[in-house]
Amino acid sequence: MNQFTGINDTFVLHNGVTIPCVGYGTYKVAPEVAKVSVAAAIKTGYRHIDTAAYYRNEAGVGAAIRESGLPRESFFVTSKVWNTDRGYDQTKSAFDASLQALGMDYLDLYLIHWPANYLQYGKDAKALNAETWRALEDLYHEGKVRAIGLSNFMPHHIEALMETARIKPMVDQIELHPGWLQRGTLRYCADNGIVAEAWSPLGRNAVLEDPNLISIASRLGKSVAQLCIRWVIQHGALPLPKSVHPDRIAANTQVFDFILSDEDMASIDSLVNLGGQCARPDDVLF
Ligand code: A2P
């Protein structure tokens, strides 16, 4: 288990770049509130902010970081290329658009948001992912981004990508919360030196209201949200909790003063198909 003591302790990516072990997630943080929410996260101590072109809140994220008065280098900022921008040239343009929206001259991490899947692209899916990845590799070689990775890629998508990749992905960001433990992908990432990040670590209401989780959390004197974040950390992954409420943003960082026992971990692991989207990347139609 990682011996982290606070949200800005770091994982080391396979290229030596360090990444804070908890990030502030911004999916569903509306564009008009992003600046205020990210400012609250920064005030709480977050230095790792996760956004995406698809979230349409990059401008607010960038403004909050600029207006924090802290140097750009003290932050770790991630964005992602959306599905409609796959392909070499489109991805490079999408990256420039993200930089412009953020008002930054480099990113810390850039991800392919979802793999092109067979259902939508048939046998062209593999080549499309390869071309998108080639663009990320070139952005990395050009020094415009400090690390590159994937999101929602399962082991078979990564294996297919590695047939032509020059750089092994540093990160894979997957849906991960009690009720959706992607054990196979977690194991693959651990075995291959890829840091797994967790989107939707709180699993939304179905998880937050689960009686089993409420019972464990109350016994430990923690909230279910804190339990979920701790569970992700003890699975060796990097949680990206989202909230727009300053009290919750702060509470979600208080996850280093307790440890889940093996029994509690097993009990939480046994929850299935609960909360979040439980999205299967090979089945999505977006
Ligand atoms: P809000 O932003 O209103 O706080 P996900 O895991 O998919 O990112 O879901 C996060 C959801 O959980 C959001 O709806 C968020 O709503 C809510 N949330 C975030 N932190 C907490 C918390 N500490 N307690 C309860 N709900 C939370």
Residues whose N, C-alpha, C, O or C-beta is under 5 A from the ligand:
A	BS01	A2P	S200 P201 L202 G203 R204 A225 L240 P241 K242 S243 V244 H245 R248 A251
